[in-house]
């Protein structure tokens, strides 16, 4: 093949629908399809417009070679058969009759994986009829992994067929897909002038974070001279909270001793919780780098070129908060980080207000940021309520949640008042885990928990009188749309007009369902 294969969007037009129907009605295609009956116009055009465009981010495509369409590719929503937490779609491909036997199937399937990966899908799933040997070979040659061979019952016809299942992996499998919860201790270890009391408070914060079920506990490491200019003055938001002191003084008294870092990291290791620390200067970054598995850069450090470069070159994942940042500033930081070798990056939506007002949280930016910057996105939440924003963020696709906590809201210091108490931190994490369990795979499907009641209560066309072979089927006389209970379930009620006036081909006992081949 000297020319490359290109792809063209399929549109809900008569021209494209007619082309797809003609290819589908080819005798070989029908033989290899799950549904062997030819489609008819104009019913197919209605089906085409309503069913073939169900995934906005994965529209149907035509493969083009030398300016001629050679194949139709369709995507459907699908549950991942291996890992329900990974985003998956199902693919089907119909190569035009004139293009078969030329190796196009494999090449199309290889190229299409790149397109699907760009839409942030983790896997592509495929079901292929056992007899469809050319497709089986094409999917195998294109790098799809063979899963197994199973029996599949076609919903409409009740026909049972044997299929082979395949899966393509588009992104690395992660060991743990749960939302990563960072309990932000910050500088809340500082509760007075006594060195040993503050140190014990830091250890106590670690223990609370662990008991609450957090994945990590995070502190802040800085030196006052590397943050604000000497004559920065007083913060209005702190002054409003009754803390009327120069920023230099506040940061000086709450600067964590460097010698604590190793001790706190060791305590975290013993407690089996990740140790994290936000560095606010290259020097502080160097102090913590050996003790953390991932780094965190705070919102107003998003333009700190030296911190970003060190984070990129550390080879460790980075959480980057975006409070008070513009789209352009985020774009620059993401590109700079990647340019200097940074691999794993998670952006955190954040409102840099303490506490943040409810109307300022802007959770809907989470899916936008994922799409815009093609990286995972979480939430660094400064709102006071323990569960509302974190739960909503997780529902919107947040992969991480960071939240300040303290031992007591009444302790002295700038961050205690808006931080969560230990019971509230526990409540938040429980709510996040329950929300994760409720989210499911994102595909509307029959749950295992529904199957028993579905078989008992889903309506079908049932016999309301004993039907003998040769009897004429008539709604209200010998058939009706009813729930079957423990009797055999009949075909979908959509067939009721098709049945009317037809003759039964077998005896159907009272209560049993009419099947597709009974008339």
C-alpha positions in Angstrom: 0.0 0.0 0.0 1.8 3.1 -1.2 -0.8 5.5 0.0 -1.8 6.0 3.6 -5.3 5.2 4.9 -7.3 8.3 5.9 -10.5 8.6 7.9 -13.6 10.6 7.2 -16.5 11.4 9.5 -19.7 9.6 8.7 -22.7 12.0 8.7 -26.4 11.2 9.4 -27.2 11.7 5.7 -29.0 9.5 3.2 -25.9 9.1 1.2 -23.8 7.7 4.0 -26.7 5.6 5.4 -27.3 4.0 1.9 -23.6 3.2 1.6 -23.5 1.5 5.0 -26.7 -0.4 4.4 -25.4 -1.7 1.0 -22.2 -3.0 2.6 -24.1 -4.5 5.5 -26.5 -6.3 3.2 -23.7 -8.0 1.3 -24.3 -11.7 1.6 -20.8 -12.5 3.2 -21.3 -9.6 5.7 -24.7 -11.0 6.7 -23.3 -14.4 7.2 -20.6 -13.1 9.5 -22.9 -10.7 11.4 -24.8 -11.3 14.7 -28.0 -10.3 12.8 -28.4 -12.2 9.5 -31.5 -10.4 8.2 -31.0 -7.7 5.5 -31.8 -4.1 6.5 -34.5 -2.3 4.5 -35.0 1.4 3.6 -36.3 3.6 5.1 -36.3 1.8 8.4 -32.6 1.5 8.3 -32.2 5.3 7.8 -34.2 5.9 11.0 -32.1 3.3 12.9 -28.9 4.8 11.4 -29.7 8.3 12.6 -30.8 7.3 16.1 -28.3 4.5 17.0 -25.1 5.0 15.1 -24.1 8.3 16.6 -24.4 7.5 20.3 -20.8 8.4 21.3 -20.1 12.1 20.5 -16.4 11.7 21.0 -16.2 8.5 18.9 -18.4 9.1 15.8 -18.6 6.5 13.1 -15.9 6.7 10.4 -15.2 5.8 6.9 -11.7 4.5 6.0 -10.5 6.1 2.8 -7.8 4.7 0.4 -6.9 6.5 -2.8 -10.0 8.7 -2.3 -12.3 5.7 -2.2 -14.2 4.5 0.9 -13.0 1.0 1.8 -14.5 0.3 5.3 -17.0 1.5 7.9 -16.0 1.7 11.5 -18.6 2.0 14.3 -18.1 2.5 18.0 -20.4 1.7 20.9 -20.3 2.2 24.6 -19.0 -0.9 26.4 -18.1 -2.1 29.8 -14.5 -3.2 30.2 -14.6 -7.0 30.5 -11.3 -7.0 32.6 -11.3 -3.9 34.7 -14.6 -2.0 35.1 -12.8 1.1 36.2 -11.0 1.5 32.8 -12.7 3.5 30.1 -13.7 1.2 27.2 -15.5 1.3 23.9 -16.6 -1.5 21.5 -15.5 -1.4 17.8 -17.0 -3.1 14.8 -15.6 -2.8 11.3 -17.1 -3.7 7.9 -14.7 -3.7 5.0 -16.3 -3.0 1.7 -16.8 -6.1 -0.5 -14.4 -4.8 -3.2 -11.7 -4.1 -0.6 -11.6 -7.5 1.1 -8.6 -9.7 1.1 -6.1 -6.9 0.6 -4.9 -6.4 4.2 -6.9 -3.3 4.9 -8.5 -4.6 8.1 -5.3 -4.9 10.0 -4.0 -1.5 8.9 -7.3 0.2 9.7 -7.4 -1.4 13.2 -3.8 -0.3 13.9 -4.4 3.3 12.9 -7.8 3.6 14.7 -6.2 2.8 18.0 -4.3 6.0 17.9 -7.5 8.0 17.3 -9.4 6.3 20.2 -6.4 6.8 22.6 -6.6 10.5 21.9 -10.2 10.5 23.1 -8.9 9.2 26.5 -10.1 5.7 26.2 -8.1 2.9 28.0 -9.3 -0.1 26.0 -11.1 -1.1 22.8 -13.2 -4.2 23.0 -14.4 -6.4 20.1 -16.8 -9.3 19.7 -16.4 -11.5 16.6 -18.4 -14.4 15.4 -16.4 -17.6 15.5 -16.9 -18.3 11.8 -15.5 -14.8 10.9 -11.9 -16.0 10.3 -10.7 -13.0 8.4 -11.8 -10.6 11.2 -10.2 -12.9 13.8 -6.9 -12.8 11.9 -7.1 -9.0 11.4 -7.7 -8.2 15.1 -4.9 -10.5 16.2 -2.5 -9.0 13.6 -3.5 -5.5 14.8 -2.3 -6.2 18.3 -5.7 -7.0 20.0 -5.4 -9.6 22.8 -7.6 -12.6 22.5 -9.6 -13.0 25.7 -11.8 -16.1 25.3 -14.6 -17.8 23.4 -18.1 -17.5 24.8 -21.7 -18.2 23.9 -23.8 -15.0 23.3 -27.6 -14.8 23.1 -28.9 -12.2 20.6 -31.5 -10.1 22.5 -34.0 -9.8 19.7 -33.8 -13.2 18.0 -32.9 -15.2 21.1 -30.4 -17.0 18.9 -27.3 -18.3 20.6 -24.0 -17.9 18.8 -20.3 -18.5 19.7 -18.1 -15.4 19.7 -14.4 -14.6 20.3 -13.6 -11.6 22.5 -10.7 -9.3 21.9 -9.3 -6.3 23.9 -6.7 -3.7 22.8 -4.9 -1.8 25.6 -4.4 1.9 24.9 -3.0 3.1 28.2 -1.0 1.4 31.0 -2.8 -0.5 33.6 -2.7 1.1 37.0 -2.4 -0.9 40.2 -4.9 1.2 42.0 -7.6 3.2 40.3 -9.2 4.7 43.5 -9.3 8.4 44.0 -6.1 9.5 45.7 -6.9 11.4 48.9 -4.3 13.8 50.2 -4.9 14.9 53.8 -3.3 18.4 53.9 -1.6 19.0 57.2 0.2 22.0 55.8 1.5 24.1 58.7 -1.2 23.0 61.1 1.4 21.2 63.2 2.4 24.7 64.5 0.2 25.4 67.6 2.6 27.5 69.7 6.2 28.2 70.6 7.0 24.8 72.2 9.3 22.8 69.8 8.4 19.4 71.2 4.6 20.1 71.3 4.7 21.1 67.7 6.7 18.0 66.8 4.2 15.7 68.6 1.3 17.5 66.8 2.9 16.7 63.4 3.1 13.0 64.3 -0.5 13.2 65.6 -1.7 14.6 62.3 -0.1 11.7 60.5 -1.9 9.2 62.7 -5.3 11.0 62.2 -4.8 10.9 58.4 -4.0 7.2 58.5 -7.0 6.4 60.7 -9.3 8.4 58.4 -8.2 6.3 55.4 -6.3 9.0 53.5 -3.7 7.8 50.9 -1.2 10.5 51.8 -0.6 13.2 54.4 1.1 16.4 53.2 3.1 19.1 54.9 4.5 22.4 53.7 8.2 23.1 53.7 9.5 26.6 53.2 11.7 29.4 54.4 10.2 32.9 54.7 13.0 34.6 52.8 12.2 32.5 49.7 8.5 33.3 49.5 7.6 37.0 49.9 9.7 40.1 49.7 10.7 41.5 53.0 8.3 44.4 53.0 5.3 42.4 51.7 3.1 43.7 54.5 -0.1 42.2 55.8 -2.6 39.9 54.0 -6.2 41.3 53.8 -7.8 37.9 54.1 -5.7 37.1 57.3 -6.4 40.5 58.7 -10.1 39.9 58.2 -9.7 36.7 60.2 -8.0 38.6 63.0 -4.4 37.8 62.1 -2.9 41.2 61.6 0.8 40.4 61.2 3.4 40.8 58.5 3.7 37.7 56.2 7.4 37.4 57.0 6.6 36.9 60.7 3.8 34.4 60.0 6.0 32.2 57.7 9.0 32.5 60.0 7.3 30.9 63.0 5.6 28.1 61.0 8.7 27.1 59.0 9.2 23.4 59.5 12.6 22.4 60.7 14.4 20.4 58.0 15.5 17.8 60.5 11.8 16.8 61.0 11.4 15.7 57.3 13.2 12.4 57.7 11.4 11.7 61.0 8.0 12.4 59.6 8.6 10.4 56.5 9.8 7.4 58.6 6.6 7.7 60.8 4.5 7.7 57.6 6.3 4.6 56.4 5.6 2.8 59.6 1.9 3.9 59.5 1.7 2.8 55.8 0.6 6.2 54.5 2.4 8.2 51.8 4.4 11.1 53.0 4.2 14.3 50.9 5.4 17.9 51.2 5.0 21.0 49.2 8.3 22.7 48.6 8.4 26.5 48.1 12.0 26.9 46.9 14.6 24.8 45.2 16.5 24.4 48.5 13.4 23.0 50.2 12.7 20.8 47.2 16.1 19.2 47.6 15.4 18.6 51.3 12.2 16.6 50.7 13.0 14.9 47.3 14.6 11.7 48.8 11.6 11.1 51.1 8.6 11.5 48.8 7.1 9.3 46.0 5.4 12.3 44.4 5.7 16.0 44.5 3.2 18.8 45.0 3.5 22.4 43.8 1.1 24.9 45.3 -1.1 27.2 43.2 1.0 30.4 43.4 4.1 28.5 42.6 2.8 27.5 39.2 5.1 30.0 37.5 8.2 29.0 39.6 10.4 27.8 36.8 13.1 26.3 39.1 10.6 24.3 41.1 8.9 23.0 37.9 12.3 22.0 36.4 13.3 20.2 39.5 10.0 18.4 39.7 10.3 17.3 36.0 13.9 16.1 36.4 13.1 14.2 39.7 11.3 11.5 37.6 8.5 11.5 40.2 4.8 12.2 39.6 3.7 15.8 40.2 0.5 17.3 41.6 0.1 20.9 40.4 -2.5 23.2 41.9 -4.1 25.8 39.6 -5.7 28.3 42.0 -5.6 31.8 40.7 -4.1 30.7 37.4 -5.2 31.5 33.8 -5.5 29.0 31.1 -2.4 30.3 29.5 -0.4 30.0 32.7 -1.5 26.4 33.1 -0.6 25.7 29.5 2.9 27.1 29.9 3.5 25.1 33.1 2.2 21.8 31.6 4.4 22.3 28.5 7.5 23.4 30.5 7.2 20.4 32.8 6.9 17.9 29.9 9.6 19.6 27.9 12.1 19.1 30.8 11.3 15.4 31.2 8.3 15.4 33.4 6.1 12.3 32.8 3.2 11.9 35.2 1.3 15.1 35.9 -2.0 15.7 37.7 -3.6 19.1 37.7 -5.7 20.1 40.7 -8.6 22.5 40.3 -8.3 24.9 43.1 -9.9 28.2 44.3 -7.1 30.0 46.2 -9.4 31.5 48.9 -9.3 30.4 52.5 -12.0 29.3 53.1 -13.4 29.3 49.5 -16.9 30.4 49.0 -19.3 27.8 47.6 -20.0 29.7 44.3 -16.3 30.0 43.6 -15.4 26.3 43.5 -16.0 25.9 39.7 -16.1 22.1 39.7 -17.3 22.0 36.1 -13.8 23.0 35.0 -12.5 19.5 36.0 -13.7 17.7 32.8 -12.7 20.7 30.7 -9.2 20.7 32.1 -8.9 16.9 31.4 -9.9 17.5 27.8 -7.8 20.7 27.4 -4.5 19.5 28.8 -4.8 15.7 28.3 -3.8 14.9 31.9 -5.6 13.6 35.0 -7.3 16.3 37.1 -8.3 16.4 40.7 -9.5 18.9 43.3 -7.7 20.8 46.0 -10.6 22.0 48.0 -10.6 25.0 50.4 -14.4 25.1 50.9 -15.4 24.4 54.5 -18.0 21.6 54.0 -16.4 18.2 54.4 -18.2 16.3 51.6 -20.1 18.4 49.1 -17.2 19.5 46.8 -15.1 16.3 47.1 -18.1 14.1 46.2 -19.2 16.3 43.3 -15.6 16.4 42.1 -15.3 12.6 42.1 -18.6 12.4 40.2 -17.1 14.7 37.6 -14.1 12.6 37.1 -11.6 13.9 39.7 -8.8 11.4 40.3 -7.5 13.1 43.5 -8.8 15.2 46.3 -6.7 17.3 48.6 -8.2 18.9 51.8 -6.8 20.7 54.8 -7.3 19.2 58.2 -6.4 20.0 61.8 -6.7 18.5 65.2 -8.9 21.4 66.4 -10.4 24.4 64.6 -9.7 26.6 67.6 -5.9 26.2 67.6 -3.9 29.3 66.8 -2.7 29.8 63.2 -4.0 30.9 59.8 -5.2 27.5 58.5 -6.9 25.8 61.5 -10.2 27.6 61.3 -11.2 26.4 57.8 -9.6 22.9 58.0 -11.6 19.7 58.6 -11.6 18.2 62.1 -10.7 14.5 62.4 -14.3 13.3 62.3 -15.0 15.4 59.3 -11.9 14.1 57.5 -13.2 10.5 58.1 -16.6 11.5 56.9 -15.1 13.0 53.7 -13.1 9.9 52.8 -16.0 7.6 53.5 -18.2 9.7 51.2 -15.5 9.6 48.5 -15.2 5.9 48.6 -19.0 5.4 48.6 -19.2 7.7 45.6 -16.6 5.8 43.7 -18.5 2.6 44.3 -21.7 4.2 43.0 -20.1 5.6 39.8 -19.7 2.2 38.1 -18.4 1.8 34.6 -20.3 4.7 32.9 -22.1 2.3 30.5 -25.8 1.7 30.8 -26.1 -2.1 31.2 -28.0 -4.8 33.1 -26.4 -5.1 36.6 -25.9 -8.5 38.0 -28.1 -7.4 40.9 -31.0 -6.7 38.4 -31.0 -10.0 36.5 -33.3 -12.0 38.7 -36.0 -9.3 38.9 -35.5 -8.5 35.2 -36.3 -12.1 34.3 -39.3 -12.0 36.6 -40.8 -8.6 35.9 -39.7 -7.4 32.4 -42.7 -7.4 30.1 -42.9 -9.7 27.1 -45.6 -11.1 24.9 -47.2 -13.8 27.0 -49.9 -16.4 26.3 -53.1 -15.6 28.2 -54.8 -18.7 27.0 -53.6 -22.1 25.9 -52.5 -21.7 22.3 -52.5 -24.7 20.0 -50.4 -25.1 16.9 -52.2 -23.3 14.0 -54.2 -20.9 16.3 -54.3 -17.3 15.1 -52.5 -15.0 17.5 -54.5 -12.0 18.7 -53.8 -9.5 21.3 -56.3 -9.5 24.1 -57.6 -13.0 23.1 -54.7 -15.3 23.5 -51.6 -13.0 23.9 -50.9 -9.9 25.9 -48.0 -7.7 27.1 -47.5 -8.9 30.6 -44.8 -9.7 33.2 -43.8 -13.4 33.1 -43.0 -14.1 36.7 -41.7 -17.6 36.9 -43.0 -18.5 33.4 -40.8 -18.3 30.2 -40.3 -14.8 29.1 -41.7 -13.8 25.7 -40.2 -11.6 23.0 -40.1 -7.8 23.3 -43.5 -6.1 23.1 -42.3 -4.2 20.0 -43.2 -7.4 18.0 -46.9 -7.2 19.1 -48.1 -5.8 15.7 -46.0 -8.2 13.8 -47.6 -11.2 15.6 -51.2 -10.0 15.2 -53.0 -12.4 12.9 -50.1 -14.8 12.5 -50.5 -18.5 13.2 -48.7 -20.3 16.0 -46.2 -22.9 14.9 -46.3 -24.8 18.2 -48.4 -25.3 21.3 -47.7 -22.5 23.8 -48.9 -23.2 27.4 -50.9 -20.6 29.3 -48.5 -18.0 30.8 -45.5 -18.9 28.7 -43.9 -16.3 26.4 -44.1 -16.3 22.6 -40.7 -16.7 21.0 -39.4 -15.3 17.7 -39.8 -18.6 15.8 -43.2 -19.4 17.2 -45.1 -17.8 14.3 
